[in-house]
Amino acid sequence: MEKEQPTIFQKMWNREGARAELRAANALALKQWQVEFSYPPSVLWFIVMPFLWFIPLIIAGMAITGGAESTSLEGLVGTSDWITYIALGSAYTGLAISMMWGTGQALRREQNVGTLETLMTMPMKKETLVWGSMLHNLQHGGLGVILQLTASILLFGVTLNWWGIIPALMIVCLSVIGMQGLIFAIVCVVLTAKQGWMIVEFISSTLLLVAPISYPIAVLPTVLQYFSYVSPLTWSVEGFRGFLMDGIAYSGAFNAIVALIILDVIFVILGGLLFKRTERYVRKKGALSQF
């Protein structure tokens, strides 16, 4: 008797391991790209958005300093090139916002279109739903960084140390790990509070406030400086900008890398545990499809 061949659906259910989870995450990322490109205005917004954040900072800085150099900034961080300082910080901000907001609200979007329960029953880990959206928003925000930095170099005279590109990318990789822990916490807020955008806005705004995006940590009040030092976004911005400005000679490299590794471990463990507890709680209440 001829042995019956397994169907494609049976093969899908039997897939497991890191490779299967990666393929599932990639499929989720591609799905979101297809949705976004179905709406041309969203593509236009994606192109314009980074510049709407960056240009006002340049205008304000030029009005205050009256030129491209700042002796006050040089005394605080060792460089007087405030345009490059702000350009690199602002560019990384776009990536961080894309990851926090886009990924944090991903499960809510699936809930709104009625697909969250279906995705929750798919043969993949629940965390992969978040990782898949994270992958898309990393691609999305990463392209925004490239566009903004290219325009900054061509239009505003921003200078980069090309030897620092690979170390800066390593900082981005470490940052993604740590930010994932924060994003798991944001997803938990969205799953339990439904319309939790106010809380998400508060969390993201607080992180952006204490991060050295357009000003150094030293100008923050002492209390906010403490919050800044325990945020992975702070060390991500510092490391990303430091390497792209100073290359492999960046003096703060050791502090940024060690801080990110420590915070990555803490935030991933806490975020992962919180997500698992929240996911079980929401499923037990039958609230996945509730609005």
MODELLER restraints for C-alpha pairs under 7 A, 6 or more apart:
rsr = mdl.restraints
at = mdl.atoms
rsr.add(forms.Gaussian(group=physical.xy_distance, feature=features.Distance(at['CA:13:A'], at['CA:123:A']), mean=5.44, stdev=0.5))
rsr.add(forms.Gaussian(group=physical.xy_distance, feature=features.Distance(at['CA:21:A'], at['CA:124:A']), mean=6.24, stdev=0.5))
rsr.add(forms.Gaussian(group=physical.xy_distance, feature=features.Distance(at['CA:21:A'], at['CA:128:A']), mean=6.50, stdev=0.5))
rsr.add(forms.Gaussian(group=physical.xy_distance, feature=features.Distance(at['CA:25:A'], at['CA:128:A']), mean=5.86, stdev=0.5))
rsr.add(forms.Gaussian(group=physical.xy_distance, feature=features.Distance(at['CA:25:A'], at['CA:129:A']), mean=6.85, stdev=0.5))
rsr.add(forms.Gaussian(group=physical.xy_distance, feature=features.Distance(at['CA:25:A'], at['CA:131:A']), mean=6.10, stdev=0.5))
rsr.add(forms.Gaussian(group=physical.xy_distance, feature=features.Distance(at['CA:25:A'], at['CA:132:A']), mean=3.75, stdev=0.5))
rsr.add(forms.Gaussian(group=physical.xy_distance, feature=features.Distance(at['CA:26:A'], at['CA:132:A']), mean=6.05, stdev=0.5))
rsr.add(forms.Gaussian(group=physical.xy_distance, feature=features.Distance(at['CA:28:A'], at['CA:132:A']), mean=5.15, stdev=0.5))
rsr.add(forms.Gaussian(group=physical.xy_distance, feature=features.Distance(at['CA:28:A'], at['CA:133:A']), mean=6.53, stdev=0.5))
rsr.add(forms.Gaussian(group=physical.xy_distance, feature=features.Distance(at['CA:29:A'], at['CA:132:A']), mean=5.35, stdev=0.5))
rsr.add(forms.Gaussian(group=physical.xy_distance, feature=features.Distance(at['CA:29:A'], at['CA:133:A']), mean=5.75, stdev=0.5))
rsr.add(forms.Gaussian(group=physical.xy_distance, feature=features.Distance(at['CA:29:A'], at['CA:135:A']), mean=6.03, stdev=0.5))
rsr.add(forms.Gaussian(group=physical.xy_distance, feature=features.Distance(at['CA:29:A'], at['CA:136:A']), mean=4.43, stdev=0.5))
rsr.add(forms.Gaussian(group=physical.xy_distance, feature=features.Distance(at['CA:36:A'], at['CA:42:A']), mean=6.38, stdev=0.5))
rsr.add(forms.Gaussian(group=physical.xy_distance, feature=features.Distance(at['CA:37:A'], at['CA:43:A']), mean=6.49, stdev=0.5))
rsr.add(forms.Gaussian(group=physical.xy_distance, feature=features.Distance(at['CA:50:A'], at['CA:94:A']), mean=6.35, stdev=0.5))
rsr.add(forms.Gaussian(group=physical.xy_distance, feature=features.Distance(at['CA:50:A'], at['CA:144:A']), mean=6.47, stdev=0.5))
rsr.add(forms.Gaussian(group=physical.xy_distance, feature=features.Distance(at['CA:50:A'], at['CA:148:A']), mean=6.26, stdev=0.5))
rsr.add(forms.Gaussian(group=physical.xy_distance, feature=features.Distance(at['CA:51:A'], at['CA:148:A']), mean=6.66, stdev=0.5))
rsr.add(forms.Gaussian(group=physical.xy_distance, feature=features.Distance(at['CA:54:A'], at['CA:87:A']), mean=6.89, stdev=0.5))
rsr.add(forms.Gaussian(group=physical.xy_distance, feature=features.Distance(at['CA:54:A'], at['CA:90:A']), mean=6.14, stdev=0.5))
rsr.add(forms.Gaussian(group=physical.xy_distance, feature=features.Distance(at['CA:58:A'], at['CA:83:A']), mean=6.83, stdev=0.5))
rsr.add(forms.Gaussian(group=physical.xy_distance, feature=features.Distance(at['CA:68:A'], at['CA:81:A']), mean=6.39, stdev=0.5))
rsr.add(forms.Gaussian(group=physical.xy_distance, feature=features.Distance(at['CA:68:A'], at['CA:82:A']), mean=6.70, stdev=0.5))
rsr.add(forms.Gaussian(group=physical.xy_distance, feature=features.Distance(at['CA:68:A'], at['CA:83:A']), mean=6.51, stdev=0.5))
rsr.add(forms.Gaussian(group=physical.xy_distance, feature=features.Distance(at['CA:69:A'], at['CA:80:A']), mean=4.99, stdev=0.5))
rsr.add(forms.Gaussian(group=physical.xy_distance, feature=features.Distance(at['CA:69:A'], at['CA:81:A']), mean=5.20, stdev=0.5))
rsr.add(forms.Gaussian(group=physical.xy_distance, feature=features.Distance(at['CA:69:A'], at['CA:82:A']), mean=6.20, stdev=0.5))
rsr.add(forms.Gaussian(group=physical.xy_distance, feature=features.Distance(at['CA:70:A'], at['CA:80:A']), mean=4.69, stdev=0.5))
rsr.add(forms.Gaussian(group=physical.xy_distance, feature=features.Distance(at['CA:70:A'], at['CA:81:A']), mean=6.66, stdev=0.5))
rsr.add(forms.Gaussian(group=physical.xy_distance, feature=features.Distance(at['CA:70:A'], at['CA:82:A']), mean=6.31, stdev=0.5))
rsr.add(forms.Gaussian(group=physical.xy_distance, feature=features.Distance(at['CA:71:A'], at['CA:80:A']), mean=5.65, stdev=0.5))
rsr.add(forms.Gaussian(group=physical.xy_distance, feature=features.Distance(at['CA:73:A'], at['CA:79:A']), mean=6.44, stdev=0.5))
rsr.add(forms.Gaussian(group=physical.xy_distance, feature=features.Distance(at['CA:73:A'], at['CA:80:A']), mean=5.60, stdev=0.5))
rsr.add(forms.Gaussian(group=physical.xy_distance, feature=features.Distance(at['CA:74:A'], at['CA:80:A']), mean=4.41, stdev=0.5))
rsr.add(forms.Gaussian(group=physical.xy_distance, feature=features.Distance(at['CA:83:A'], at['CA:158:A']), mean=6.66, stdev=0.5))
rsr.add(forms.Gaussian(group=physical.xy_distance, feature=features.Distance(at['CA:84:A'], at['CA:158:A']), mean=5.04, stdev=0.5))
rsr.add(forms.Gaussian(group=physical.xy_distance, feature=features.Distance(at['CA:84:A'], at['CA:159:A']), mean=6.55, stdev=0.5))
rsr.add(forms.Gaussian(group=physical.xy_distance, feature=features.Distance(at['CA:86:A'], at['CA:213:A']), mean=6.51, stdev=0.5))
rsr.add(forms.Gaussian(group=physical.xy_distance, feature=features.Distance(at['CA:86:A'], at['CA:214:A']), mean=4.77, stdev=0.5))
rsr.add(forms.Gaussian(group=physical.xy_distance, feature=features.Distance(at['CA:87:A'], at['CA:152:A']), mean=6.92, stdev=0.5))
rsr.add(forms.Gaussian(group=physical.xy_distance, feature=features.Distance(at['CA:88:A'], at['CA:241:A']), mean=5.58, stdev=0.5))
rsr.add(forms.Gaussian(group=physical.xy_distance, feature=features.Distance(at['CA:89:A'], at['CA:213:A']), mean=4.33, stdev=0.5))
rsr.add(forms.Gaussian(group=physical.xy_distance, feature=features.Distance(at['CA:89:A'], at['CA:214:A']), mean=6.13, stdev=0.5))
rsr.add(forms.Gaussian(group=physical.xy_distance, feature=features.Distance(at['CA:89:A'], at['CA:237:A']), mean=6.03, stdev=0.5))
rsr.add(forms.Gaussian(group=physical.xy_distance, feature=features.Distance(at['CA:89:A'], at['CA:241:A']), mean=6.48, stdev=0.5))
rsr.add(forms.Gaussian(group=physical.xy_distance, feature=features.Distance(at['CA:90:A'], at['CA:213:A']), mean=5.95, stdev=0.5))
rsr.add(forms.Gaussian(group=physical.xy_distance, feature=features.Distance(at['CA:90:A'], at['CA:214:A']), mean=6.94, stdev=0.5))
rsr.add(forms.Gaussian(group=physical.xy_distance, feature=features.Distance(at['CA:91:A'], at['CA:145:A']), mean=5.11, stdev=0.5))
rsr.add(forms.Gaussian(group=physical.xy_distance, feature=features.Distance(at['CA:91:A'], at['CA:148:A']), mean=6.30, stdev=0.5))
rsr.add(forms.Gaussian(group=physical.xy_distance, feature=features.Distance(at['CA:91:A'], at['CA:149:A']), mean=6.85, stdev=0.5))
rsr.add(forms.Gaussian(group=physical.xy_distance, feature=features.Distance(at['CA:92:A'], at['CA:145:A']), mean=6.60, stdev=0.5))
rsr.add(forms.Gaussian(group=physical.xy_distance, feature=features.Distance(at['CA:92:A'], at['CA:237:A']), mean=6.45, stdev=0.5))
rsr.add(forms.Gaussian(group=physical.xy_distance, feature=features.Distance(at['CA:94:A'], at['CA:141:A']), mean=6.12, stdev=0.5))
rsr.add(forms.Gaussian(group=physical.xy_distance, feature=features.Distance(at['CA:94:A'], at['CA:144:A']), mean=6.94, stdev=0.5))
rsr.add(forms.Gaussian(group=physical.xy_distance, feature=features.Distance(at['CA:94:A'], at['CA:145:A']), mean=6.87, stdev=0.5))
rsr.add(forms.Gaussian(group=physical.xy_distance, feature=features.Distance(at['CA:95:A'], at['CA:138:A']), mean=6.87, stdev=0.5))
rsr.add(forms.Gaussian(group=physical.xy_distance, feature=features.Distance(at['CA:95:A'], at['CA:141:A']), mean=4.23, stdev=0.5))
rsr.add(forms.Gaussian(group=physical.xy_distance, feature=features.Distance(at['CA:95:A'], at['CA:142:A']), mean=6.04, stdev=0.5))
rsr.add(forms.Gaussian(group=physical.xy_distance, feature=features.Distance(at['CA:95:A'], at['CA:145:A']), mean=6.72, stdev=0.5))
rsr.add(forms.Gaussian(group=physical.xy_distance, feature=features.Distance(at['CA:98:A'], at['CA:137:A']), mean=5.64, stdev=0.5))
rsr.add(forms.Gaussian(group=physical.xy_distance, feature=features.Distance(at['CA:98:A'], at['CA:141:A']), mean=5.50, stdev=0.5))
rsr.add(forms.Gaussian(group=physical.xy_distance, feature=features.Distance(at['CA:99:A'], at['CA:134:A']), mean=6.15, stdev=0.5))
rsr.add(forms.Gaussian(group=physical.xy_distance, feature=features.Distance(at['CA:99:A'], at['CA:137:A']), mean=5.33, stdev=0.5))
rsr.add(forms.Gaussian(group=physical.xy_distance, feature=features.Distance(at['CA:99:A'], at['CA:138:A']), mean=6.28, stdev=0.5))
rsr.add(forms.Gaussian(group=physical.xy_distance, feature=features.Distance(at['CA:100:A'], at['CA:183:A']), mean=5.88, stdev=0.5))
rsr.add(forms.Gaussian(group=physical.xy_distance, feature=features.Distance(at['CA:102:A'], at['CA:137:A']), mean=6.23, stdev=0.5))
rsr.add(forms.Gaussian(group=physical.xy_distance, feature=features.Distance(at['CA:103:A'], at['CA:130:A']), mean=6.60, stdev=0.5))
rsr.add(forms.Gaussian(group=physical.xy_distance, feature=features.Distance(at['CA:103:A'], at['CA:133:A']), mean=5.33, stdev=0.5))
rsr.add(forms.Gaussian(group=physical.xy_distance, feature=features.Distance(at['CA:103:A'], at['CA:134:A']), mean=5.40, stdev=0.5))
rsr.add(forms.Gaussian(group=physical.xy_distance, feature=features.Distance(at['CA:103:A'], at['CA:137:A']), mean=6.72, stdev=0.5))
rsr.add(forms.Gaussian(group=physical.xy_distance, feature=features.Distance(at['CA:103:A'], at['CA:183:A']), mean=6.87, stdev=0.5))
rsr.add(forms.Gaussian(group=physical.xy_distance, feature=features.Distance(at['CA:104:A'], at['CA:183:A']), mean=5.67, stdev=0.5))
rsr.add(forms.Gaussian(group=physical.xy_distance, feature=features.Distance(at['CA:104:A'], at['CA:186:A']), mean=5.39, stdev=0.5))
rsr.add(forms.Gaussian(group=physical.xy_distance, feature=features.Distance(at['CA:104:A'], at['CA:187:A']), mean=4.90, stdev=0.5))
rsr.add(forms.Gaussian(group=physical.xy_distance, feature=features.Distance(at['CA:105:A'], at['CA:187:A']), mean=6.81, stdev=0.5))
rsr.add(forms.Gaussian(group=physical.xy_distance, feature=features.Distance(at['CA:105:A'], at['CA:190:A']), mean=6.87, stdev=0.5))
rsr.add(forms.Gaussian(group=physical.xy_distance, feature=features.Distance(at['CA:106:A'], at['CA:133:A']), mean=6.41, stdev=0.5))
rsr.add(forms.Gaussian(group=physical.xy_distance, feature=features.Distance(at['CA:107:A'], at['CA:116:A']), mean=6.71, stdev=0.5))
rsr.add(forms.Gaussian(group=physical.xy_distance, feature=features.Distance(at['CA:108:A'], at['CA:190:A']), mean=6.65, stdev=0.5))
rsr.add(forms.Gaussian(group=physical.xy_distance, feature=features.Distance(at['CA:110:A'], at['CA:116:A']), mean=4.86, stdev=0.5))
rsr.add(forms.Gaussian(group=physical.xy_distance, feature=features.Distance(at['CA:111:A'], at['CA:289:A']), mean=6.22, stdev=0.5))
rsr.add(forms.Gaussian(group=physical.xy_distance, feature=features.Distance(at['CA:116:A'], at['CA:288:A']), mean=6.98, stdev=0.5))
rsr.add(forms.Gaussian(group=physical.xy_distance, feature=features.Distance(at['CA:117:A'], at['CA:288:A']), mean=6.32, stdev=0.5))
rsr.add(forms.Gaussian(group=physical.xy_distance, feature=features.Distance(at['CA:117:A'], at['CA:289:A']), mean=6.82, stdev=0.5))
rsr.add(forms.Gaussian(group=physical.xy_distance, feature=features.Distance(at['CA:120:A'], at['CA:126:A']), mean=6.51, stdev=0.5))
rsr.add(forms.Gaussian(group=physical.xy_distance, feature=features.Distance(at['CA:152:A'], at['CA:158:A']), mean=5.57, stdev=0.5))
rsr.add(forms.Gaussian(group=physical.xy_distance, feature=features.Distance(at['CA:153:A'], at['CA:159:A']), mean=6.36, stdev=0.5))
rsr.add(forms.Gaussian(group=physical.xy_distance, feature=features.Distance(at['CA:160:A'], at['CA:244:A']), mean=5.44, stdev=0.5))
rsr.add(forms.Gaussian(group=physical.xy_distance, feature=features.Distance(at['CA:160:A'], at['CA:245:A']), mean=5.53, stdev=0.5))
rsr.add(forms.Gaussian(group=physical.xy_distance, feature=features.Distance(at['CA:161:A'], at['CA:244:A']), mean=5.15, stdev=0.5))
rsr.add(forms.Gaussian(group=physical.xy_distance, feature=features.Distance(at['CA:161:A'], at['CA:245:A']), mean=5.35, stdev=0.5))
rsr.add(forms.Gaussian(group=physical.xy_distance, feature=features.Distance(at['CA:161:A'], at['CA:246:A']), mean=6.06, stdev=0.5))
rsr.add(forms.Gaussian(group=physical.xy_distance, feature=features.Distance(at['CA:161:A'], at['CA:247:A']), mean=5.32, stdev=0.5))
rsr.add(forms.Gaussian(group=physical.xy_distance, feature=features.Distance(at['CA:162:A'], at['CA:244:A']), mean=6.85, stdev=0.5))
rsr.add(forms.Gaussian(group=physical.xy_distance, feature=features.Distance(at['CA:162:A'], at['CA:247:A']), mean=6.91, stdev=0.5))
rsr.add(forms.Gaussian(group=physical.xy_distance, feature=features.Distance(at['CA:163:A'], at['CA:247:A']), mean=5.04, stdev=0.5))
rsr.add(forms.Gaussian(group=physical.xy_distance, feature=features.Distance(at['CA:163:A'], at['CA:248:A']), mean=6.51, stdev=0.5))
rsr.add(forms.Gaussian(group=physical.xy_distance, feature=features.Distance(at['CA:164:A'], at['CA:243:A']), mean=4.61, stdev=0.5))
rsr.add(forms.Gaussian(group=physical.xy_distance, feature=features.Distance(at['CA:164:A'], at['CA:244:A']), mean=4.81, stdev=0.5))
rsr.add(forms.Gaussian(group=physical.xy_distance, feature=features.Distance(at['CA:164:A'], at['CA:246:A']), mean=6.98, stdev=0.5))
rsr.add(forms.Gaussian(group=physical.xy_distance, feature=features.Distance(at['CA:164:A'], at['CA:247:A']), mean=3.82, stdev=0.5))
rsr.add(forms.Gaussian(group=physical.xy_distance, feature=features.Distance(at['CA:164:A'], at['CA:248:A']), mean=5.72, stdev=0.5))
rsr.add(forms.Gaussian(group=physical.xy_distance, feature=features.Distance(at['CA:165:A'], at['CA:244:A']), mean=6.10, stdev=0.5))
rsr.add(forms.Gaussian(group=physical.xy_distance, feature=features.Distance(at['CA:167:A'], at['CA:243:A']), mean=6.42, stdev=0.5))
rsr.add(forms.Gaussian(group=physical.xy_distance, feature=features.Distance(at['CA:168:A'], at['CA:239:A']), mean=6.77, stdev=0.5))
rsr.add(forms.Gaussian(group=physical.xy_distance, feature=features.Distance(at['CA:168:A'], at['CA:240:A']), mean=4.75, stdev=0.5))
rsr.add(forms.Gaussian(group=physical.xy_distance, feature=features.Distance(at['CA:168:A'], at['CA:243:A']), mean=5.61, stdev=0.5))
rsr.add(forms.Gaussian(group=physical.xy_distance, feature=features.Distance(at['CA:168:A'], at['CA:244:A']), mean=6.51, stdev=0.5))
rsr.add(forms.Gaussian(group=physical.xy_distance, feature=features.Distance(at['CA:171:A'], at['CA:236:A']), mean=6.22, stdev=0.5))
rsr.add(forms.Gaussian(group=physical.xy_distance, feature=features.Distance(at['CA:171:A'], at['CA:239:A']), mean=6.22, stdev=0.5))
rsr.add(forms.Gaussian(group=physical.xy_distance, feature=features.Distance(at['CA:171:A'], at['CA:240:A']), mean=6.02, stdev=0.5))
rsr.add(forms.Gaussian(group=physical.xy_distance, feature=features.Distance(at['CA:172:A'], at['CA:236:A']), mean=6.83, stdev=0.5))
rsr.add(forms.Gaussian(group=physical.xy_distance, feature=features.Distance(at['CA:174:A'], at['CA:260:A']), mean=6.42, stdev=0.5))
rsr.add(forms.Gaussian(group=physical.xy_distance, feature=features.Distance(at['CA:174:A'], at['CA:261:A']), mean=6.95, stdev=0.5))
rsr.add(forms.Gaussian(group=physical.xy_distance, feature=features.Distance(at['CA:175:A'], at['CA:232:A']), mean=6.62, stdev=0.5))
rsr.add(forms.Gaussian(group=physical.xy_distance, feature=features.Distance(at['CA:175:A'], at['CA:236:A']), mean=5.62, stdev=0.5))
rsr.add(forms.Gaussian(group=physical.xy_distance, feature=features.Distance(at['CA:175:A'], at['CA:260:A']), mean=6.91, stdev=0.5))
rsr.add(forms.Gaussian(group=physical.xy_distance, feature=features.Distance(at['CA:177:A'], at['CA:264:A']), mean=5.85, stdev=0.5))
rsr.add(forms.Gaussian(group=physical.xy_distance, feature=features.Distance(at['CA:178:A'], at['CA:232:A']), mean=6.07, stdev=0.5))
rsr.add(forms.Gaussian(group=physical.xy_distance, feature=features.Distance(at['CA:178:A'], at['CA:263:A']), mean=6.32, stdev=0.5))
rsr.add(forms.Gaussian(group=physical.xy_distance, feature=features.Distance(at['CA:178:A'], at['CA:264:A']), mean=4.04, stdev=0.5))
rsr.add(forms.Gaussian(group=physical.xy_distance, feature=features.Distance(at['CA:178:A'], at['CA:267:A']), mean=5.90, stdev=0.5))
rsr.add(forms.Gaussian(group=physical.xy_distance, feature=features.Distance(at['CA:178:A'], at['CA:268:A']), mean=6.27, stdev=0.5))
rsr.add(forms.Gaussian(group=physical.xy_distance, feature=features.Distance(at['CA:179:A'], at['CA:232:A']), mean=6.76, stdev=0.5))
rsr.add(forms.Gaussian(group=physical.xy_distance, feature=features.Distance(at['CA:180:A'], at['CA:268:A']), mean=6.61, stdev=0.5))
rsr.add(forms.Gaussian(group=physical.xy_distance, feature=features.Distance(at['CA:181:A'], at['CA:267:A']), mean=4.57, stdev=0.5))
rsr.add(forms.Gaussian(group=physical.xy_distance, feature=features.Distance(at['CA:181:A'], at['CA:268:A']), mean=4.24, stdev=0.5))
rsr.add(forms.Gaussian(group=physical.xy_distance, feature=features.Distance(at['CA:181:A'], at['CA:270:A']), mean=6.90, stdev=0.5))
rsr.add(forms.Gaussian(group=physical.xy_distance, feature=features.Distance(at['CA:181:A'], at['CA:271:A']), mean=4.33, stdev=0.5))
rsr.add(forms.Gaussian(group=physical.xy_distance, feature=features.Distance(at['CA:181:A'], at['CA:272:A']), mean=6.63, stdev=0.5))
rsr.add(forms.Gaussian(group=physical.xy_distance, feature=features.Distance(at['CA:182:A'], at['CA:267:A']), mean=6.53, stdev=0.5))
rsr.add(forms.Gaussian(group=physical.xy_distance, feature=features.Distance(at['CA:182:A'], at['CA:271:A']), mean=6.30, stdev=0.5))
rsr.add(forms.Gaussian(group=physical.xy_distance, feature=features.Distance(at['CA:184:A'], at['CA:271:A']), mean=5.13, stdev=0.5))
rsr.add(forms.Gaussian(group=physical.xy_distance, feature=features.Distance(at['CA:184:A'], at['CA:272:A']), mean=6.54, stdev=0.5))
rsr.add(forms.Gaussian(group=physical.xy_distance, feature=features.Distance(at['CA:184:A'], at['CA:275:A']), mean=5.78, stdev=0.5))
rsr.add(forms.Gaussian(group=physical.xy_distance, feature=features.Distance(at['CA:185:A'], at['CA:271:A']), mean=5.47, stdev=0.5))
rsr.add(forms.Gaussian(group=physical.xy_distance, feature=features.Distance(at['CA:185:A'], at['CA:274:A']), mean=6.68, stdev=0.5))
rsr.add(forms.Gaussian(group=physical.xy_distance, feature=features.Distance(at['CA:185:A'], at['CA:275:A']), mean=6.66, stdev=0.5))
rsr.add(forms.Gaussian(group=physical.xy_distance, feature=features.Distance(at['CA:186:A'], at['CA:200:A']), mean=6.27, stdev=0.5))
rsr.add(forms.Gaussian(group=physical.xy_distance, feature=features.Distance(at['CA:188:A'], at['CA:275:A']), mean=5.88, stdev=0.5))
rsr.add(forms.Gaussian(group=physical.xy_distance, feature=features.Distance(at['CA:188:A'], at['CA:278:A']), mean=5.99, stdev=0.5))
rsr.add(forms.Gaussian(group=physical.xy_distance, feature=features.Distance(at['CA:189:A'], at['CA:196:A']), mean=6.16, stdev=0.5))
rsr.add(forms.Gaussian(group=physical.xy_distance, feature=features.Distance(at['CA:190:A'], at['CA:196:A']), mean=5.01, stdev=0.5))
rsr.add(forms.Gaussian(group=physical.xy_distance, feature=features.Distance(at['CA:192:A'], at['CA:282:A']), mean=6.99, stdev=0.5))
rsr.add(forms.Gaussian(group=physical.xy_distance, feature=features.Distance(at['CA:194:A'], at['CA:291:A']), mean=6.40, stdev=0.5))
rsr.add(forms.Gaussian(group=physical.xy_distance, feature=features.Distance(at['CA:210:A'], at['CA:224:A']), mean=6.21, stdev=0.5))
rsr.add(forms.Gaussian(group=physical.xy_distance, feature=features.Distance(at['CA:210:A'], at['CA:225:A']), mean=6.92, stdev=0.5))
rsr.add(forms.Gaussian(group=physical.xy_distance, feature=features.Distance(at['CA:210:A'], at['CA:227:A']), mean=6.84, stdev=0.5))
rsr.add(forms.Gaussian(group=physical.xy_distance, feature=features.Distance(at['CA:210:A'], at['CA:228:A']), mean=4.92, stdev=0.5))
rsr.add(forms.Gaussian(group=physical.xy_distance, feature=features.Distance(at['CA:211:A'], at['CA:228:A']), mean=5.99, stdev=0.5))
rsr.add(forms.Gaussian(group=physical.xy_distance, feature=features.Distance(at['CA:211:A'], at['CA:233:A']), mean=6.35, stdev=0.5))
rsr.add(forms.Gaussian(group=physical.xy_distance, feature=features.Distance(at['CA:211:A'], at['CA:234:A']), mean=4.60, stdev=0.5))
rsr.add(forms.Gaussian(group=physical.xy_distance, feature=features.Distance(at['CA:212:A'], at['CA:234:A']), mean=6.20, stdev=0.5))
rsr.add(forms.Gaussian(group=physical.xy_distance, feature=features.Distance(at['CA:212:A'], at['CA:237:A']), mean=6.85, stdev=0.5))
rsr.add(forms.Gaussian(group=physical.xy_distance, feature=features.Distance(at['CA:213:A'], at['CA:237:A']), mean=6.80, stdev=0.5))
rsr.add(forms.Gaussian(group=physical.xy_distance, feature=features.Distance(at['CA:217:A'], at['CA:225:A']), mean=6.29, stdev=0.5))
rsr.add(forms.Gaussian(group=physical.xy_distance, feature=features.Distance(at['CA:228:A'], at['CA:234:A']), mean=6.02, stdev=0.5))
rsr.add(forms.Gaussian(group=physical.xy_distance, feature=features.Distance(at['CA:232:A'], at['CA:260:A']), mean=6.05, stdev=0.5))
rsr.add(forms.Gaussian(group=physical.xy_distance, feature=features.Distance(at['CA:232:A'], at['CA:263:A']), mean=6.26, stdev=0.5))
rsr.add(forms.Gaussian(group=physical.xy_distance, feature=features.Distance(at['CA:235:A'], at['CA:256:A']), mean=5.30, stdev=0.5))
rsr.add(forms.Gaussian(group=physical.xy_distance, feature=features.Distance(at['CA:235:A'], at['CA:259:A']), mean=6.96, stdev=0.5))
rsr.add(forms.Gaussian(group=physical.xy_distance, feature=features.Distance(at['CA:235:A'], at['CA:260:A']), mean=6.40, stdev=0.5))
rsr.add(forms.Gaussian(group=physical.xy_distance, feature=features.Distance(at['CA:239:A'], at['CA:253:A']), mean=6.44, stdev=0.5))
rsr.add(forms.Gaussian(group=physical.xy_distance, feature=features.Distance(at['CA:239:A'], at['CA:256:A']), mean=5.61, stdev=0.5))
rsr.add(forms.Gaussian(group=physical.xy_distance, feature=features.Distance(at['CA:242:A'], at['CA:250:A']), mean=5.72, stdev=0.5))
rsr.add(forms.Gaussian(group=physical.xy_distance, feature=features.Distance(at['CA:243:A'], at['CA:250:A']), mean=5.66, stdev=0.5))
rsr.add(forms.Gaussian(group=physical.xy_distance, feature=features.Distance(at['CA:282:A'], at['CA:288:A']), mean=6.33, stdev=0.5))
